[in-house]
Amino acid sequence: DSALKSSFEKRLLQLWVTRPASYITALARSCYTDGLPWLNELMGYLEGNATFITEYFDQHLSDLIFLKPDASFIGLIDAQAIMKLIEADAAANPELYDPAKSPDGSMLSRFLGQRAKVACNAGSWFGGEEYGSFVRFNFATQRSRIEGALDRIKTAIRFLVETYPQEPEQDA
């Protein structure tokens, strides 16, 4: 459709997608010539955030496992140990876990979004349904924001534990 193509090309031009803006060359040159100290500082900060998360989990969220990435600022959280509690909450509060409200989400990502006000991508996006107990956690932000998110997750899990006490599992 020539009209649709013309409209699309016009929008690309408006967004500078078809050619770089005049400042891009100067920006790229500056990044390549002077950007290494900034990049090194950023990498150190991200490493510190990942260490902070690992230590926070060890001290306050021992039922969760943080899987630190080797080359990114997005780690995985494994919440397999609390999935039965989340399932109990979903059964008691189906409106909070309605897949129609977040069709790309998982029960775990809905729990974190609804109960902890922390948005995470469902692990099933990246590995199928067997990753339903995982979410991706972006830690490229201020440490205070990470701490606030983890505090809210801790409070949400405490709510689950207090609301849906689990029977100890019997050995067979």
Salt bridges, closest charged atoms under 4 A:
GLU9 OE2 - LYS5 NZ 3.68
GLU47 OE2 - LYS68 NZ 2.92
ASP89 OD2 - ARG115 NE 2.95
